[in-house]
Amino acid sequence: MTRGDLPAATIRTQLTLPLRFADGFATAARVFTFEGLVDGREHVALGLGEHALPVARPTAGDWRAAAPPLVRLHSECLTGDVLGSQRCDCGPQLAEAVRRITREGGFLLYLRQEGRGIGLYAKLDAYVLQDTGLDTYEANLALGYGADERTYAAAAQMLHALGQEDVALLSNNPDKAAQLEGHGITVSERVPTGVHLSAANGRYLAAKADRGGHTLDGVWGDEPESAES
């Protein structure tokens, strides 16, 4: 058992994947898949920057750094990450995270928990309710789901399997840090992301702050610093 009473997960596969984003930003990622994740979902971890090199049996000592790695737990969002939806800030947050982690060294955990854990179809149903005036949390509740059904036990297992027991967490969501700490991962610092406001997501961001406890005190607009600088 790992710390926090989670069963141990193991690395199933790792491979190098070249990445290129729509704006031309390119980098290499070391992609890890896992066996034994408690929720049975196909989450992946991307090692970026100095963590993009292959490692046979990862331990905390395999990546020598002066500070804990920068880690982002990013929940899958087809509409934002792939289709560029303006109703949320997920796509810009993903792009920002890849750039910042490439620069500083760390991991992006891409978690298959669409719609704060309710799934794609239910998330689109929630959008319909939001068009009638409900906020993003109220819409989930109206559909019979929790306001936020995400859990991060599998993310903690992934970090344990990667040998990363102490991380700097790139997030505005205090619940992510609290859940990781509860599963034996030390969050030495919570690093705010940029706040990506669009013409269509103002109510969504306000609900995240007011209802979800997100601390939207980062830089408004693009990421704080260019990844290419």
ZIQUI-V315140 format. One line per field, one symbol per residue. ss: DSSP state (2 for helix, 1 for strand, 0 for the rest). phi: phi as a letter, one per 30 degrees, with the letter a starting at -180 (. if undefined). burial: b if it has 9 or more other ideal C-beta (glycine too) atoms within 8 Angstrom, else e. Layout:
ss->???
phi->???
burial->???
This chain:
ss->0100010001111111111100000111111111100000000111112220000000022200000011111110022222000000022222222222222201111110022220022222222222000002222222000000000022222222200001111100022222222200011111100010000002222222220000000001000000000
phi->.deiicddcbdcbbacbdcbcedjdbacbccccbciddciccdbccdbidccddbdbebeddcdbdbeddbcccdebedddcciecdbcdeddddddddddedcjlbccccdbeihjcjdddddddeddddckddddddddddjcdebcdbbddddeddeddiccbbccdaccdddddddedcicdcdaccdddccdbdccdddddddddccidcdcdddjddebdddd
burial->ebebebebbebeebebbebebeeebebebbbbbbebbbeebebbbbbbbebbeebeeeeeeebeeeebbbbbbbbbbbbbbeeebebbbbbbbbbbbbbbbbbbbbbbbbbebbbbbbeeebbbbbbebbeeebbbbbbbbbbebebbbbebbbbbbbbbbbbbbebbbbbbbbbbbebbbebbbebeebbbbbbbbeeebbebbbbbbebbebebebeeeebeeebee
